[in-house]
Amino acid sequence: MNDLKFAFRQLLKNPGFTTVAVLTLALGIGANTAIFSVVNAVLLRPLPFRDPNRLAMLWTEDSRHQIHEAQTSYLNFEDWHRRSRLFEDMALFSQPTPLNLIFKDDTERVDGVRASANLFSLLGVQPMMGRSFSADEAERKERVVVLSHGLWLRRFGGEANVIGKTLWMEGKSSQIIGVMPAGFDFPGKQIELWEPHTSHPRWDTLKADRYYDQWEVVGRFKPKVTPQQAQAEMTAIGEALAKEYPTQDPDFAGFGVNVVPLMAQVVGTKTPLALSVLFGAVILVLLIACANVAGLLLARGTARAREIAIRTALGATRAHLTRQLLTEGTVLALGGGAFGVLLAEAAIRSLVAIGTSNLPRLNEISINGVVLIFAAGVSLVSGVICTVAPAWMVSRSNPNLSLKQRGPTLTLGLGGQRMRHALVTAQIALVVVLLTGAGLLIRSLHRVLKVDVGFQPERVLVMQIEYPQSKTEVQVAGLYQQVLERVAALPGVKTVGAVSEFFIQRNPGATVTVEGERVPSGGQLARHAVSRDFFQTLGVELVRGRYFSEEDFREMKPAGYRVTIINETMARRLWPGVDPIGKRFKDGGPDSTDPWLAVVGVVRDMRRQGLEKQPIMQAFVPRMSWSSRSQHLLVRTEADPALLASSVREVVRSIDKTLPLFGVTTAERWLNDSVSERRFHTLTLSLFSCLTLLLAVVGIFGLLNASVVQRTHEMGIRMALGAQTHDVLRLVVGQGMRLTLVGLATGLVGASVVMRVMTSLLYEIKPTDPFTFLGVSLVLFFVALLACWLPARRAARIDPMEALRYE
């Protein structure tokens, strides 16, 4: 307690020093607390299910198409479930399915999931109201539905009597039997309702077709079973099924099985690495902050040398002095921790605001008990780190020498100076590592943003329309034509186009057969139906052949085949070095009964999967020859496309008020969103890098400034003996730049090793990119030169007469 009282008195007597030290530590501790809160929410906190470590996704391994997470068929799922001895249970569910909910005043499109009745019990989550559907209800194909908490609040006002009410979906009624608790959104945060898997419109076909991959599977391991053991068992089961049910279907994904722990599935492959890089960055920020405070404490120890010498002479032991200085450092660190938590709270709000929807569990990030314990632990460790070296140097100082010296600033000897030099050099080396990482990410982001998207996204409005299943194909075709004509007539609209799917969310696996070849061509083929003006609306350049004409939109060509336009990737892959115009291909193998598609045009590759993914084969067919219930409407406008969104919505509602219009965005915004996660990581790391650069500059400035103060008498003697201003400048700047160059060289060597772990986060940039390394070196060199010049200028202005009288 005496040490604490004395520590508080010492710190209050030096408010300037205390403020600088506390704020410096607050920056480091706050940054660590903020990023730890993200790591805790995304990676460390268990998923909100019963025994989440025993949950895993089971995917079909499609090795032919290099797809590791393909869906499976119902019959395969049944065999997996029946033959497995290491899984306690398995449940299946569909991909999110867009459903039209019909209310009195309007229609809303939501994403729903069709799942087996045991899904909720397998996950260990039960409805907060009502119940989930049973296996008997699924077997009888009863139309029952469980709502999400959000849909219940939004559409039913949180009514307690919602159970038993009727919900109209796709023109059919379903009975509401339950409401899930808030936060439950399996398998995705956009899911609004769940219904039995037997409600699938093609259920009778799906349950009997082993080669129709339509379902996703989640399983629960038995206790003490590892993912590796489960993978080995499922691999054996898959190999057995392949022998029992051989097939020549080239489009079948196969019988391979890939077991992925649910946590790994949720967070993805790149998120853990990206967060690890950010966490490593803030640890470096904290180390640099500690080094700065250690330098301040060393400088303060110089001023307290006489005090420490007197206390030693009066009987204070080295252990007592070390404990006292450690106590003062701990008080400083705890103060920095308190302010750091406040900074972390503000930083978390900013991170969530600028964060990406692709970052999993973003809404779970908060300051909670675990985060506060982490902040307290970091504060205590920081207090030790920044105090132990100064305490050791001060406690080992020579009290006789200190008592003989006079003046307000006394030296601790060569050891203290070397310690301060080592701290500054280490700071610079750490800054180089961080700046290099940020520079590589910035260069990668720049490369991504410079990718040729293959179309002109400026002033293009994109929205999705889902036509109800209750409409016949003739009715859908009529509505489709009316929408195109009425939207095109709006003021400010230049052209209107439509495509069955504009944003390609998953890599499709497909096999096509080229006419005249007996071996089918594997690969990823995305085939989409488009309107006549689709390419003109997007501004897609025609490379060969022609665009679609009015005649192409007839159901069948006279020769008995349809026409198609393909992209450059498909032309190169299927007809390398040959003009593809007039060539024909069809889906499936040589024996497929699908119609031949004749190539009439080749267009530029479009990055519709995202800027960072390589183009895949894409084929486009006339809309009327390829029926689809869903479409993306594209509107090129003369001005800001967002201003026309409400007008387009009103036009669609005037045609048919049951048509939901959703996913309204612009092509430019979609492209920006596709790199939002990369931009988030780049911005965050860059901010931390700038913070470390600032701290390092402060460290260099503080070291040289203290050196100038301590060497004032020496400077006066030098100038009295004839030293010129430039000699003094060269002396001080040279001292700082020598430390900078040593730290820079050390940091570059370290960066060349550390940056290799970031390879998967980079885009078309090597982890040893010479341009980045050179840029970081130049930035740090000139910033350090400025930090050295300011104290040097002060030294050069010293009056020799005053310096000689300096005490």
C-alpha positions in Angstrom: 0.0 0.0 0.0 2.9 2.4 0.7 4.3 1.7 -2.8 0.9 2.4 -4.3 0.5 5.7 -2.4 4.0 6.8 -3.3 3.4 5.8 -7.0 0.2 7.9 -7.1 2.1 10.9 -5.6 4.9 10.6 -8.1 2.6 10.4 -11.1 0.4 13.3 -9.9 3.6 15.4 -9.4 4.4 14.9 -13.1 1.1 15.3 -14.9 2.7 15.8 -18.3 4.7 12.6 -18.2 1.7 10.7 -16.7 -0.7 12.0 -19.4 1.6 11.1 -22.3 2.4 7.6 -20.9 -1.2 6.8 -20.1 -2.5 7.9 -23.5 0.3 6.0 -25.3 -0.6 2.8 -23.5 -4.3 3.5 -24.0 -3.7 3.4 -27.8 -2.0 0.1 -27.6 -4.3 -1.5 -25.1 -7.4 -0.1 -26.8 -6.4 -1.4 -30.2 -5.7 -4.9 -28.7 -9.0 -4.9 -26.9 -11.0 -3.9 -30.0 -9.5 -6.5 -32.2 -9.7 -9.2 -29.5 -13.4 -8.5 -29.2 -13.7 -9.3 -32.9 -11.5 -12.4 -32.6 -13.5 -13.5 -29.6 -16.9 -13.1 -31.3 -15.9 -14.6 -34.6 -13.4 -17.3 -33.7 -13.3 -18.0 -29.9 -16.9 -17.8 -28.8 -18.8 -21.1 -29.3 -21.6 -21.3 -31.8 -25.0 -20.9 -30.2 -25.8 -24.6 -30.4 -25.6 -27.6 -28.0 -22.0 -28.9 -28.0 -21.1 -27.0 -31.1 -17.7 -28.7 -31.4 -19.5 -31.9 -32.3 -21.3 -30.4 -35.3 -20.0 -30.7 -38.9 -21.2 -30.1 -42.4 -21.1 -33.0 -44.8 -20.5 -32.2 -48.5 -20.1 -34.1 -51.7 -16.5 -33.9 -52.9 -16.6 -33.2 -56.6 -13.0 -33.8 -57.6 -13.6 -33.7 -61.4 -14.9 -30.1 -61.2 -12.6 -29.1 -58.3 -15.6 -28.4 -56.1 -15.2 -29.5 -52.5 -18.6 -28.4 -51.2 -21.2 -29.8 -53.5 -24.7 -30.8 -52.4 -25.9 -34.4 -52.2 -29.0 -36.4 -53.1 -31.6 -37.6 -50.7 -30.8 -41.3 -51.2 -27.1 -40.7 -50.5 -28.1 -38.8 -47.4 -30.1 -41.8 -46.2 -27.2 -44.1 -46.8 -24.8 -41.8 -45.0 -27.2 -41.7 -42.0 -27.8 -45.4 -41.9 -24.3 -46.6 -42.4 -22.4 -44.2 -40.2 -21.3 -45.4 -36.8 -19.5 -42.3 -35.6 -22.3 -39.8 -36.2 -25.0 -39.5 -33.5 -27.5 -37.9 -36.0 -27.7 -36.2 -39.4 -30.2 -33.7 -40.8 -30.7 -32.4 -44.3 -31.9 -29.0 -45.5 -32.1 -27.1 -48.7 -30.3 -24.1 -49.9 -32.0 -20.8 -49.0 -35.1 -20.7 -51.2 -36.7 -17.4 -52.2 -40.4 -17.5 -51.2 -43.2 -15.0 -51.8 -45.2 -14.2 -48.7 -48.6 -12.8 -49.6 -50.2 -10.4 -47.1 -53.3 -8.2 -47.4 -51.6 -5.1 -48.6 -48.4 -6.4 -50.3 -46.1 -9.2 -51.1 -42.7 -9.8 -49.5 -40.0 -12.0 -50.7 -38.1 -13.9 -47.9 -35.5 -16.7 -47.8 -36.7 -20.0 -46.4 -35.3 -23.4 -45.8 -36.9 -26.8 -46.2 -35.4 -29.1 -43.6 -35.8 -32.6 -42.0 -37.8 -32.6 -38.8 -34.7 -33.4 -36.7 -32.7 -30.3 -37.6 -33.7 -28.3 -34.5 -33.1 -31.2 -32.1 -29.8 -32.0 -33.7 -28.7 -28.4 -33.2 -30.1 -28.3 -29.7 -32.3 -25.3 -30.3 -36.0 -25.3 -29.7 -38.7 -22.7 -30.7 -39.3 -19.9 -28.2 -43.0 -20.2 -29.0 -45.0 -23.2 -30.2 -43.1 -26.2 -31.6 -41.1 -27.4 -34.5 -42.6 -29.8 -37.1 -42.5 -33.5 -36.5 -41.4 -36.4 -38.7 -45.0 -37.5 -39.0 -46.0 -34.1 -40.4 -43.2 -34.2 -42.9 -44.2 -37.7 -43.9 -47.8 -36.6 -44.5 -46.5 -33.5 -46.4 -48.5 -31.2 -44.1 -48.0 -27.5 -44.9 -46.6 -26.2 -41.6 -44.0 -23.5 -41.0 -41.7 -22.2 -38.2 -41.0 -18.4 -38.3 -37.8 -16.6 -37.4 -37.9 -14.1 -34.6 -37.4 -11.2 -36.9 -40.2 -12.2 -39.3 -42.5 -12.7 -36.3 -41.8 -9.2 -35.0 -41.9 -7.5 -38.4 -45.0 -9.0 -39.9 -47.0 -10.1 -36.8 -46.0 -7.4 -34.4 -44.8 -9.9 -31.8 -48.3 -11.2 -31.2 -48.4 -14.1 -28.8 -51.4 -15.7 -30.6 -49.6 -16.1 -33.9 -49.4 -19.9 -33.4 -52.1 -21.5 -35.5 -52.5 -18.6 -37.9 -52.3 -19.1 -41.7 -49.4 -17.8 -43.8 -49.8 -17.6 -47.6 -46.7 -18.6 -49.5 -46.5 -19.0 -53.3 -50.3 -19.0 -53.5 -50.7 -21.8 -50.9 -51.5 -21.7 -47.2 -49.3 -23.0 -44.4 -50.1 -23.1 -40.7 -47.7 -21.3 -38.3 -46.7 -23.7 -35.6 -43.6 -22.1 -34.0 -41.3 -19.1 -33.6 -37.6 -19.5 -33.2 -35.6 -17.5 -30.6 -33.8 -14.3 -31.5 -30.4 -15.0 -33.0 -31.2 -18.3 -34.5 -30.7 -18.1 -38.3 -29.3 -21.5 -39.3 -28.0 -22.0 -42.0 -27.6 -18.3 -42.8 -28.5 -14.9 -41.3 -31.0 -14.2 -44.1 -33.2 -17.2 -43.2 -36.8 -16.1 -42.2 -38.7 -19.4 -42.0 -38.4 -23.2 -42.0 -40.8 -25.8 -43.4 -40.5 -29.7 -43.9 -38.3 -30.9 -46.6 -41.2 -32.8 -48.1 -42.8 -29.4 -49.0 -40.3 -29.1 -51.9 -42.3 -28.9 -55.1 -40.2 -31.7 -56.7 -40.0 -33.9 -53.6 -41.4 -37.0 -55.3 -38.7 -36.8 -57.9 -35.9 -35.9 -55.5 -36.5 -38.7 -53.0 -36.0 -41.3 -55.7 -33.1 -39.9 -57.7 -29.7 -40.8 -56.4 -27.9 -38.6 -58.9 -29.9 -35.3 -58.2 -27.7 -33.3 -55.8 -30.1 -30.9 -54.1 -29.5 -31.1 -50.3 -27.1 -30.0 -47.7 -26.3 -32.1 -44.6 -25.3 -31.3 -41.1 -24.3 -34.0 -38.6 -23.4 -34.4 -34.9 -20.4 -36.5 -33.9 -20.7 -39.0 -31.1 -18.8 -38.0 -28.0 -15.0 -38.3 -28.3 -15.1 -38.7 -32.1 -12.7 -36.4 -34.0 -13.3 -34.8 -37.4 -10.5 -36.9 -38.8 -12.1 -40.1 -37.6 -15.4 -39.0 -39.1 -13.8 -38.1 -42.4 -12.1 -41.5 -42.7 -15.4 -43.2 -42.1 -17.4 -41.1 -44.6 -14.6 -41.6 -47.2 -15.0 -45.3 -46.8 -18.8 -45.0 -47.1 -18.5 -42.9 -50.2 -16.2 -45.4 -51.9 -18.6 -48.2 -51.1 -21.5 -46.3 -52.6 -19.5 -45.6 -55.7 -19.0 -49.3 -56.2 -22.7 -50.2 -55.6 -24.1 -47.5 -57.8 -21.8 -46.9 -60.8 -22.9 -44.2 -63.3 -21.6 -42.6 -66.5 -23.5 -39.4 -65.9 -20.8 -36.7 -66.6 -22.7 -34.1 -64.5 -23.0 -36.2 -61.4 -20.8 -34.8 -58.6 -19.7 -38.2 -57.4 -19.7 -40.1 -54.1 -16.8 -38.4 -52.4 -17.5 -36.9 -48.9 -15.9 -33.9 -47.3 -16.5 -33.4 -43.6 -16.1 -29.8 -42.4 -16.5 -28.8 -38.8 -19.3 -26.3 -38.4 -17.2 -23.6 -36.9 -14.7 -23.8 -39.9 -17.7 -23.7 -42.2 -19.1 -20.6 -40.6 -15.9 -18.5 -40.4 -14.5 -19.7 -43.7 -10.9 -20.2 -44.7 -9.6 -16.7 -45.0 -11.3 -15.0 -42.0 -9.1 -16.7 -39.4 -5.9 -15.8 -41.2 -7.0 -12.2 -41.8 -8.0 -11.8 -38.1 -4.8 -13.4 -37.0 -2.9 -10.8 -39.1 -4.9 -8.0 -37.6 -4.3 -9.4 -34.1 -0.6 -9.7 -34.7 -0.6 -6.1 -35.9 -2.2 -4.7 -32.8 0.2 -6.8 -30.6 3.0 -4.9 -32.5 1.2 -1.6 -31.8 1.2 -2.5 -28.1 4.9 -3.5 -28.1 5.8 -0.2 -29.8 3.7 1.7 -27.2 5.4 -0.2 -24.4 8.8 0.6 -25.9 7.9 4.3 -26.0 6.7 4.3 -22.4 9.9 2.3 -21.4 11.9 5.1 -23.1 10.0 7.7 -21.2 10.6 5.8 -17.9 14.3 5.5 -18.7 14.4 9.3 -19.3 12.5 9.9 -16.1 14.8 7.5 -14.3 17.6 9.8 -15.3 15.9 12.7 -13.7 15.3 10.6 -10.6 18.8 9.2 -10.3 19.7 11.4 -7.3 16.4 10.5 -5.5 17.1 6.8 -6.1 20.7 7.2 -4.9 19.6 8.9 -1.7 17.0 6.2 -1.0 19.7 3.6 -1.6 22.0 5.4 0.8 19.2 5.4 3.4 18.9 1.6 3.2 16.5 0.9 0.3 17.3 -2.5 -1.2 17.5 -3.2 -4.9 14.3 -5.4 -4.6 12.4 -2.6 -2.9 13.4 -0.1 -5.6 12.5 -2.5 -8.4 9.1 -3.2 -6.8 8.4 0.5 -6.4 9.2 1.2 -10.1 7.1 -1.8 -11.2 4.2 -0.5 -9.1 4.4 2.8 -10.8 4.5 1.2 -14.2 1.5 -1.0 -13.3 -0.5 2.0 -12.2 0.3 3.7 -15.5 -0.7 0.6 -17.4 -4.0 0.2 -15.5 -4.8 3.8 -16.2 -4.0 3.2 -19.9 -6.2 0.1 -19.8 -9.2 2.1 -18.4 -8.9 4.7 -21.2 -8.1 1.9 -23.7 -11.4 0.2 -23.0 -13.2 3.5 -23.8 -11.2 3.8 -27.0 -12.0 0.1 -27.8 -15.7 0.7 -27.4 -15.6 3.6 -29.9 -13.4 1.5 -32.2 -15.8 -1.4 -32.1 -18.7 0.8 -33.2 -16.5 2.1 -36.1 -15.5 -1.5 -37.0 -19.1 -2.6 -37.1 -20.1 0.4 -39.1 -17.4 0.0 -41.8 -17.4 -3.8 -41.5 -18.6 -6.2 -44.2 -21.6 -8.3 -44.3 -19.3 -11.1 -45.4 -17.6 -11.1 -42.0 -19.3 -13.8 -40.0 -20.9 -13.1 -36.6 -20.4 -9.4 -37.0 -23.5 -8.6 -34.9 -22.0 -10.5 -31.9 -19.0 -8.2 -31.5 -19.2 -6.3 -28.1 -17.3 -5.5 -24.9 -18.2 -8.3 -22.5 -16.7 -9.9 -19.5 -14.2 -12.0 -21.4 -13.0 -8.9 -23.3 -12.7 -6.9 -20.0 -10.6 -9.7 -18.4 -8.4 -9.7 -21.5 -8.0 -5.9 -21.3 -7.0 -6.1 -17.6 -4.5 -8.9 -18.4 -3.0 -6.9 -21.2 -2.7 -3.9 -19.0 -0.8 -5.8 -16.3 1.5 -7.4 -18.8 2.1 -4.0 -20.5 3.0 -2.6 -17.1 5.6 -5.2 -16.6 6.9 -5.0 -20.2 7.4 -1.2 -20.2 8.8 -1.1 -16.6 11.0 -4.1 -16.1 14.0 -2.8 -18.2 14.0 0.7 -16.8 13.6 -0.6 -13.2 16.5 -3.0 -13.7 18.7 -0.2 -15.2 17.8 2.3 -12.4 18.2 -0.2 -9.6 21.7 -1.0 -10.9 22.9 2.6 -11.2 25.9 3.8 -9.1 24.6 5.8 -6.2 28.0 7.4 -5.5 28.2 8.7 -9.1 24.7 10.0 -9.0 25.3 11.8 -5.6 28.4 13.5 -7.0 26.6 14.8 -10.2 24.7 18.1 -10.2 21.9 19.4 -12.3 18.3 18.5 -13.1 19.2 15.7 -15.5 21.7 13.1 -14.6 23.0 10.2 -16.6 22.5 6.5 -15.9 25.6 5.6 -17.8 26.3 3.8 -21.1 23.9 0.9 -20.2 20.9 3.2 -20.0 21.7 4.9 -23.3 22.1 1.5 -25.1 18.8 0.4 -23.6 17.0 3.4 -25.1 18.7 3.0 -28.4 17.7 -0.7 -28.5 14.1 0.2 -27.8 13.9 2.8 -30.6 15.6 0.4 -33.0 13.1 -2.3 -32.1 10.2 0.1 -32.6 11.4 0.9 -36.1 11.8 -2.7 -37.0 8.3 -3.5 -35.9 6.9 -0.5 -37.8 8.6 -1.8 -41.0 6.9 -5.2 -40.6 3.5 -3.5 -40.1 3.9 -1.0 -42.9 5.0 -3.7 -45.3 1.9 -5.8 -44.5 -0.4 -2.8 -45.0 1.4 -1.9 -48.2 1.0 -5.4 -49.6 -2.8 -5.3 -48.8 -3.1 -1.8 -50.3 -1.3 -2.9 -53.5 -3.6 -6.0 -53.6 -6.7 -3.9 -53.2 -5.5 -1.6 -55.9 -5.0 -4.5 -58.3 -8.5 -5.9 -57.5 -10.1 -2.5 -58.2 -8.3 -2.2 -61.5 -9.6 -5.6 -62.7 -11.5 -5.3 -66.0 -15.0 -6.4 -65.1 -16.0 -6.9 -68.8 -18.9 -4.5 -68.7 -19.7 -0.9 -67.9 -21.3 -0.8 -64.3 -21.8 3.0 -64.3 -25.5 4.1 -63.9 -26.9 0.6 -64.0 -29.7 -0.3 -61.5 -30.0 -4.0 -60.6 -33.0 -5.6 -58.9 -34.6 -9.1 -58.7 -38.1 -10.2 -59.5 -39.5 -13.5 -58.4 -42.5 -14.7 -60.4 -45.0 -16.8 -58.2 -45.2 -20.5 -58.8 -49.0 -20.1 -59.1 -48.5 -18.4 -62.5 -48.3 -20.5 -65.6 -45.4 -20.2 -68.0 -47.6 -18.2 -70.4 -48.5 -15.8 -67.7 -44.9 -15.4 -66.6 -43.9 -14.7 -70.2 -46.6 -12.0 -70.4 -45.6 -10.4 -67.2 -42.0 -10.5 -68.1 -42.7 -8.7 -71.4 -44.8 -6.0 -69.7 -42.2 -5.3 -67.1 -39.5 -4.7 -69.8 -41.7 -2.5 -71.9 -43.2 -0.4 -69.1 -39.8 0.1 -67.3 -38.2 1.1 -70.7 -40.8 3.8 -71.1 -39.9 5.5 -67.9 -38.3 9.0 -68.2 -34.5 8.8 -67.6 -34.2 5.2 -68.7 -31.9 4.5 -71.6 -32.1 0.7 -72.0 -33.5 -2.2 -70.0 -32.3 -5.8 -69.9 -32.9 -9.0 -68.0 -30.9 -12.1 -67.0 -31.9 -15.1 -65.0 -29.0 -14.6 -62.6 -26.7 -11.6 -62.7 -24.6 -12.3 -59.5 -23.1 -15.8 -59.8 -23.0 -16.9 -56.1 -21.5 -20.3 -56.4 -19.1 -22.0 -58.9 -21.4 -24.2 -61.0 -20.2 -27.7 -62.1 -21.2 -28.7 -65.5 -20.3 -30.9 -68.4 -20.8 -30.1 -72.1 -20.3 -32.0 -75.2 -18.9 -30.3 -78.3 -20.3 -31.5 -81.6 -18.1 -34.0 -83.3 -16.3 -35.1 -80.0 -17.2 -38.2 -78.0 -15.4 -37.1 -74.8 -17.4 -34.5 -72.8 -15.7 -31.4 -71.7 -15.7 -30.8 -67.9 -15.6 -27.4 -66.3 -17.6 -24.7 -64.6 -20.3 -23.5 -67.0 -22.8 -20.9 -66.0 -25.7 -20.8 -68.5 -28.3 -18.0 -68.2 -31.3 -16.7 -70.1 -31.2 -13.1 -71.2 -33.3 -10.5 -72.9 -32.5 -9.1 -76.3 -31.0 -5.9 -74.9 -29.1 -7.5 -72.0 -25.6 -7.0 -73.5 -26.4 -3.5 -74.7 -27.7 -2.5 -71.3 -24.5 -3.7 -69.5 -22.3 -2.3 -72.3 -20.7 -5.7 -73.0 -18.3 -5.6 -75.9 -18.9 -8.1 -78.8 -15.7 -9.9 -79.7 -17.0 -12.0 -82.6 -20.2 -12.7 -84.4 -23.4 -10.9 -83.5 -25.8 -10.1 -80.6 -29.2 -11.7 -80.4 -31.8 -10.7 -82.9 -35.6 -10.7 -82.7 -35.7 -13.9 -84.6 -33.5 -15.7 -82.0 -36.3 -15.3 -79.5 -38.5 -17.9 -81.1 -38.9 -21.1 -79.3 -37.0 -23.2 -81.9 -34.8 -22.5 -84.8 -35.9 -24.1 -88.1 -32.9 -26.4 -88.0 -34.0 -27.8 -84.7 -31.4 -26.2 -82.4 -31.2 -23.0 -80.4 -28.6 -20.2 -80.5 -26.3 -19.0 -77.8 -23.7 -16.4 -77.1 -20.6 -17.4 -75.2 -17.8 -15.6 -73.4 -14.1 -15.6 -74.3 -13.1 -18.1 -71.6 -15.5 -20.7 -73.1 -14.3 -20.0 -76.6 -10.7 -20.5 -75.6 -11.4 -23.6 -73.6 -13.7 -25.5 -76.0 -12.3 -24.2 -79.4 -8.7 -23.2 -78.8 -7.3 -21.4 -81.8 -10.5 -21.9 -83.8 -13.3 -19.5 -84.7 -16.2 -20.7 -82.5 -18.9 -19.0 -84.6 -21.2 -21.7 -85.9 -19.9 -24.4 -83.6 -22.4 -26.4 -81.5 -22.4 -27.9 -78.0 -25.0 -29.3 -75.6 -25.4 -30.0 -71.9 -24.3 -33.4 -70.6 -22.6 -36.3 -72.3 -22.7 -37.4 -76.0 -25.9 -39.3 -75.3 -27.7 -36.4 -73.7 -31.1 -35.5 -75.3 -30.6 -31.8 -74.6 -30.8 -29.6 -77.7 -27.7 -28.4 -79.5 -26.8 -24.8 -79.0 -25.2 -23.0 -81.9 -22.7 -20.2 -81.1 -23.7 -16.9 -82.9 -21.5 -14.6 -80.9 -18.6 -14.2 -78.4 -18.6 -11.4 -75.8 -16.0 -10.2 -73.3 -15.5 -12.1 -70.0 -17.7 -10.6 -67.3 -16.6 -10.9 -63.6 -20.0 -11.7 -62.3 -18.7 -13.9 -59.6 -16.7 -11.1 -58.0 -13.6 -9.2 -58.9 -11.1 -11.6 -57.3 -12.4 -14.8 -59.0 -11.2 -15.8 -62.5 -13.9 -15.9 -65.2 -15.6 -19.2 -65.8 -17.3 -20.4 -68.9 -20.6 -18.6 -69.5 -23.3 -19.2 -72.1 -26.3 -17.0 -72.8 -29.5 -18.1 -74.4 -32.6 -16.0 -75.5 -35.0 -15.6 -72.6 -38.1 -17.1 -74.4 -36.2 -20.3 -75.1 -35.2 -20.8 -71.5 -38.0 -20.5 -68.9 -37.2 -19.2 -65.4 -39.3 -17.9 -62.6 -36.6 -15.5 -61.4 -34.9 -12.7 -63.1 -32.6 -9.8 -62.5 -33.8 -6.6 -64.1 -31.1 -4.3 -65.3 -31.8 -0.6 -66.0 -29.3 1.8 -67.5 -30.2 5.3 -66.6 -29.1 8.8 -67.8 -28.5 10.0 -64.2 -28.2 8.5 -60.7 -29.8 5.0 -61.0 -30.8 5.1 -57.3 -33.3 7.9 -58.0 -35.3 5.6 -60.3 -35.6 2.7 -57.9 -39.0 3.8 -56.5 -40.4 4.5 -60.0 -39.4 1.0 -61.2 -41.0 -0.5 -58.1 -44.3 1.4 -58.7 -44.3 0.2 -62.3 -43.9 -3.4 -61.3 -46.6 -3.1 -58.6 -49.0 -1.5 -61.2 -48.5 -4.6 -63.4 -49.1 -7.1 -60.6 -49.0 -6.2 -56.9 -48.1 -9.8 -56.0 -44.7 -9.5 -57.8 -42.0 -8.8 -55.1 -39.1 -6.6 -56.1 -36.1 -7.1 -53.9 -32.3 -6.9 -53.9 -32.3 -3.4 -55.3 -28.8 -2.1 -55.8 -26.5 -0.7 -58.4 -23.9 -2.6 -60.4 -21.2 -0.3 -59.0 -22.3 -0.9 -55.4 -22.3 -4.6 -55.9 -18.8 -4.5 -57.2 -17.7 -2.5 -54.2 -19.5 -4.9 -51.9 -17.7 -7.8 -53.5 -14.4 -6.4 -52.2 -15.8 -5.0 -48.9 -14.0 -7.7 -46.8 -10.7 -7.0 -48.4 -11.2 -3.3 -48.0 -12.1 -3.7 -44.4 -8.9 -5.7 -43.6 -6.8 -3.3 -45.6 -8.2 -0.2 -44.0 -7.9 -1.6 -40.5 -4.3 -2.8 -40.9 -3.4 0.5 -42.6 -4.8 2.5 -39.6 -2.8 0.4 -37.1 0.3 0.8 -39.3 -0.1 4.6 -39.3 -0.5 4.5 -35.5 2.7 2.6 -35.1 4.5 4.9 -37.4 3.4 7.9 -35.3 4.5 6.1 -32.1 7.9 5.3 -33.6 8.3 8.9 -34.8 7.5 10.1 -31.3 10.0 7.6 -29.9 12.8 8.8 -32.2 11.9 12.4 -31.4 11.8 11.8 -27.6 15.1 10.0 -27.6 17.0 12.7 -29.6 15.3 15.5 -27.7 16.3 14.0 -24.4 19.8 13.4 -25.7 20.0 17.1 -26.7 18.9 18.2 -23.3 21.4 15.9 -21.6 24.2 17.0 -23.9 23.5 20.8 -23.7 26.7 21.4 -21.9 28.7 19.3 -24.4 27.0 21.2 -27.3 28.1 24.5 -25.8 31.7 23.4 -25.5 31.7 22.1 -29.1 30.3 25.4 -30.5 32.7 27.4 -28.3 35.5 25.5 -29.8 34.4 26.3 -33.4 31.7 23.8 -34.3 29.3 25.2 -36.9 25.6 24.8 -37.1 25.8 22.1 -39.8 28.2 20.2 -37.6 25.7 20.1 -34.8 22.9 19.2 -37.2 24.9 16.4 -38.6 25.8 15.1 -35.2 22.2 14.8 -33.9 20.7 13.7 -37.2 23.4 11.2 -37.7 22.7 9.6 -34.3 19.0 9.2 -35.1 19.5 8.0 -38.6 22.0 5.4 -37.6 19.3 3.9 -35.3 16.7 4.2 -38.1 18.9 2.4 -40.7 19.6 -0.4 -38.3 15.9 -0.8 -37.4 15.0 -0.5 -41.1 17.4 -3.3 -42.1 16.2 -5.5 -39.3 12.6 -4.8 -40.1 13.0 -5.6 -43.8 14.6 -8.9 -43.0 11.8 -9.7 -40.6 9.1 -8.6 -43.1 10.5 -10.8 -45.8 9.9 -13.8 -43.6 6.7 -12.8 -41.8 4.8 -11.6 -45.0 4.8 -15.2 -46.4 2.0 -16.1 -44.1 -0.1 -13.5 -45.9 0.2 -15.1 -49.3 -3.5 -16.2 -49.4 -4.6 -12.7 -48.6 -2.8 -11.1 -51.5 -4.0 -10.7 -55.0 -1.5 -10.8 -57.9 1.2 -9.5 -55.5 4.1 -11.5 -54.1 4.8 -11.3 -50.4 8.3 -10.0 -51.2 7.1 -7.4 -53.7 10.1 -5.1 -54.2 8.0 -2.0 -54.9 6.2 -2.3 -51.5 9.5 -2.9 -49.7 11.1 0.1 -51.4 8.1 2.3 -50.8 8.0 1.4 -47.1 11.8 2.1 -46.8 11.5 5.5 -48.4 8.5 6.6 -46.3 10.1 5.5 -43.0 13.4 7.1 -44.0 12.0 10.5 -44.7 9.6 10.5 -41.7 12.5 9.5 -39.4 14.6 12.2 -41.0 12.0 14.8 -40.1 11.8 13.4 -36.5 15.6 13.7 -36.2 15.8 17.2 -37.8 13.5 18.9 -35.2 15.7 18.1 -32.1 18.8 18.8 -34.3 17.5 22.2 -35.1 17.0 22.9 -31.4 20.6 21.7 -30.7 21.9 24.0 -33.4 20.2 27.0 -31.8 21.9 26.5 -28.4 23.7 29.7 -27.2 27.2 28.6 -26.2 27.4 31.0 -23.3 24.2 29.7 -21.8 25.2 26.1 -22.5 28.5 26.6 -20.6 26.6 27.9 -17.6 24.0 25.0 -17.9 23.4 22.9 -14.8 
